[in-house]
């Protein structure tokens, strides 16, 4: 399989893993905040706060692994990236 194809598959799966992480994070932050009198019994869309936390953690781990894989696939680019931002003395007219 070509590197471009592998990269595209990793990126698509990474996006798919990011979406439930984002949604569960918004639910936990906005609808099921920590604390309060009934925080242990809080339910949103039929799922308890603990289930949302577990879902958020597991999808977050999958997403993190895919980000690391993505960075490894782009390692050559990341190694030469600082050179792209260095100013060349020849371009400034100083030799």
Protein Blocks (a to p, Z undefined) as FASTA:
>chain_A
ZZklmmmmmmmmmmmmmmmmmmmmmmmmmmmcgedjklmmgceehiafklmmmmmmmmmm
mmmmmmmmmmmmmmmmmmmmmmmmpccfklnopZZ
